[in-house]
């Protein structure tokens, strides 16, 4: 069984080596001590959310503090092909559920999208709070999945912002029920054209693939046209119409398999 994971701030594990001691404090330590009731001698992983993972043994437990002796430190490399879920805002927290499930399945970043047909609206006074909620949910999902990387929840995208993101991506796929080609051949054709092309420097050495999911009412024809003008392509995800909360995670699984991430 895998070790439980607790997060610390990026950079705090940089000097850790086998035999060194690391002290975890704050909310994560309180969760480890009070909720998980970790005891001396138990194995645990401490990750910095940016790829570094310390594996060790608990040597001391105190109120709001967990001391771990490092037995190993690994660095999980940045994925060569990075999957980004563009999730339209949806009612009933279906948008947040999509981000949560996609994180457990391996998504690398999430972009909340204010689509034309989105019933939910992030007004100026609640935008920061809503964004923080998404990041909190994604962080908890990464912890549940024992990930060393915490996906970034990027700023809310409007029509112009999403067009810019599409134009800057290596591939942008609109998951649409009227598409003529399934997602698999779309991704396979892109991968074949890619060949030996090196990853771009502007994405930390990774290629970015956007998976665009609309709201409950679907993506409007005008949005599809504008995104395709910016460079996006449409793709069909199966024979059935999926909910807004389901399409993104399903596409994450399929893309991870086709692109060799799994």
Secondary structure, 3 states (H helix, E strand, C coil): CCCEEEECCCCCCCCCCCCCEEEEEHHHHHHHHHHCCCCCCCEEEEECEECEEEEEEEEEEECCEEEEEEEEEEECCCCCEEEEEEEECCHHHHHHHHHHHHHHHCCCEEEEECCCCCCCCCCHHHHHHHHHHHHHHHHHHHHHCCCCECCEEEEEECHHHHHHHHHHCCEEEEECCCCCCEHHHHHHHHHHHHCCCCCCHHHCCCEEEEEEECCCCCCCHHHHHHHHHCCCEEEECCCCCCCHHHHHHHHHHHHHHHCCCC
